[in-house]
C-alpha cells in the first residue's frame, strides 16, 4: 500500500510543480499583474528568516527528496541542519504550532486535498520530521498515559 501512495504522491508533486510553474510564468503577450508578491504568514516568516530559505518550500522539498522523489525535491544537508536547529530552539508549544500549521499548509489545505494529499501523507511527514529532523525531542512528564 505504501508504494501505491508514493506513486500517487510522486505524480501529484510533479503536477503541483508544473501547475506552480505555469502560474508564475506568464504567456508571451500577457499583462503581468502588479499585485504584491505573496508573503509568508507571520508564523512562517520568522522561520524562513532564521533558516535563510522559505520554510514551507524547504520542508516540502527536503521531504520529497527523502521520500525518493528526487525530481520534485532537493537535497541540502546544510538547510536540513538549519531547520533541525531552528525547530530544537523553539519551546514545545511554538514548535508544535509551527509544524501543525506547516503540515496543514502542505497537506491539508483545500488545494492539497484537491491534489490528492491525505492523512497517509501527514503520517509520512510526521515520521520524517521526527526521525530525520528530530523535531519531537523526548521530554519527561509529557505523556498523558
C-alpha positions as CSV (number, residue, x, y, z in Angstrom):
1,X,0.0,0.0,0.0
2,X,2.9,2.4,0.7
3,X,4.2,2.0,-2.9
4,X,0.7,3.0,-4.2
5,X,0.7,6.1,-2.0
6,X,4.2,7.1,-3.1
7,X,3.4,6.6,-6.7
8,X,0.3,8.8,-6.4
9,X,2.2,11.4,-4.4
10,X,5.0,11.5,-7.0
11,X,2.6,12.2,-9.8
12,X,0.8,14.8,-7.7
13,X,4.1,16.5,-6.8
14,X,5.1,16.7,-10.5
15,X,1.6,18.1,-11.3
16,X,1.8,20.5,-8.5
17,X,5.3,21.7,-9.6
18,X,4.1,22.1,-13.2
19,X,1.0,24.0,-12.1
20,X,3.1,26.3,-9.9
21,X,5.5,27.0,-12.8
22,X,2.5,27.7,-15.1
23,X,1.1,30.2,-12.6
24,X,4.4,32.0,-12.2
25,X,5.4,32.1,-15.9
26,X,3.1,34.4,-17.9
27,X,2.4,33.6,-21.5
28,X,4.0,35.9,-24.1
29,X,1.9,39.0,-24.6
30,X,0.1,38.5,-21.3
31,X,-0.3,41.5,-19.0
32,X,1.5,40.9,-15.7
33,X,-0.3,41.9,-12.6
34,X,1.4,44.4,-10.4
35,X,-0.1,42.9,-7.2
36,X,2.3,42.5,-4.4
37,X,4.1,39.2,-4.2
38,X,2.7,36.5,-1.9
39,X,4.3,36.8,1.5
40,X,4.7,34.2,4.3
41,X,2.1,34.3,7.0
42,X,3.7,35.7,10.2
43,X,4.1,32.2,11.7
44,X,6.3,31.1,8.7
45,X,8.1,34.5,8.2
46,X,10.3,34.1,11.3
47,X,11.2,30.5,10.5
48,X,12.1,31.5,6.9
49,X,14.3,34.3,8.2
50,X,16.0,32.0,10.7
51,X,16.8,29.2,8.2
52,X,17.6,31.5,5.2
53,X,15.0,29.8,3.0
54,X,11.2,29.7,2.6
55,X,10.2,27.4,5.4
56,X,7.3,25.7,3.6
57,X,9.3,25.2,0.4
58,X,12.2,23.8,2.4
59,X,10.1,21.3,4.3
60,X,8.3,20.3,1.1
61,X,11.5,19.9,-1.0
62,X,13.6,18.1,1.6
63,X,10.8,15.7,2.5
64,X,10.0,14.9,-1.2
65,X,13.7,14.2,-1.8
66,X,13.9,12.0,1.3
67,X,10.9,10.0,0.1
68,X,12.7,9.3,-3.2
69,X,11.1,12.0,-5.4
70,X,14.4,13.5,-6.5
71,X,12.8,15.3,-9.4
72,X,10.3,17.1,-7.1
73,X,12.5,17.6,-4.1
74,X,16.1,18.7,-3.3
75,X,19.0,17.6,-1.2
76,X,20.6,20.2,1.0
77,X,22.2,18.9,4.3
78,X,23.0,22.4,5.4
79,X,19.4,23.5,5.1
80,X,18.2,20.4,6.8
81,X,20.5,21.1,9.7
82,X,19.4,24.7,10.0
83,X,15.8,23.6,10.1
84,X,16.5,21.0,12.7
85,X,18.5,23.5,14.8
86,X,15.7,26.1,14.5
87,X,13.0,23.6,15.5
88,X,15.0,22.5,18.5
89,X,15.5,26.1,19.5
90,X,11.7,26.6,19.9
91,X,9.8,25.8,23.0
92,X,7.5,22.8,22.7
93,X,4.3,24.8,22.2
94,X,5.8,27.1,19.5
95,X,7.3,24.1,17.7
96,X,4.1,22.1,17.8
97,X,2.1,25.1,16.4
98,X,4.6,25.9,13.7
99,X,4.7,22.3,12.5
100,X,1.0,21.8,12.7
101,X,0.5,24.9,10.5
102,X,3.2,23.7,8.1
103,X,1.6,20.3,7.7
104,X,-1.8,21.9,7.3
105,X,-0.5,24.2,4.6
106,X,1.4,21.5,2.7
107,X,-1.0,18.5,3.1
108,X,-4.4,19.5,4.5
109,X,-5.3,22.8,2.7
110,X,-8.2,22.6,0.2
111,X,-5.7,22.8,-2.6
112,X,-3.6,20.0,-1.2
113,X,-6.6,17.8,-0.7
114,X,-7.7,18.5,-4.3
115,X,-4.2,17.4,-5.3
116,X,-4.9,14.0,-3.6
117,X,-2.8,14.6,-0.5
118,X,-4.3,13.0,2.6
119,X,-3.8,11.5,6.1
120,X,-1.2,8.9,4.9
121,X,0.9,11.8,3.7
122,X,0.5,13.5,7.1
123,X,1.8,10.4,8.8
124,X,4.8,10.2,6.4
125,X,5.8,13.8,7.1
126,X,5.4,13.5,10.8
127,X,7.7,10.4,10.8
128,X,10.2,12.3,8.7
129,X,10.1,15.4,10.9
130,X,10.7,13.1,13.9
131,X,13.3,10.7,12.5
132,X,15.3,13.0,10.3
133,X,15.0,16.4,11.9
134,X,14.4,15.3,15.5
135,X,11.6,17.8,15.7
136,X,9.9,16.0,18.6
137,X,12.5,15.6,21.3
138,X,11.6,13.3,24.2
139,X,10.6,15.3,27.2
140,X,9.8,13.9,30.7
141,X,6.3,14.0,32.1
142,X,4.5,14.9,28.8
143,X,2.8,11.5,28.3
144,X,-0.9,11.5,29.1
145,X,-1.0,7.7,29.5
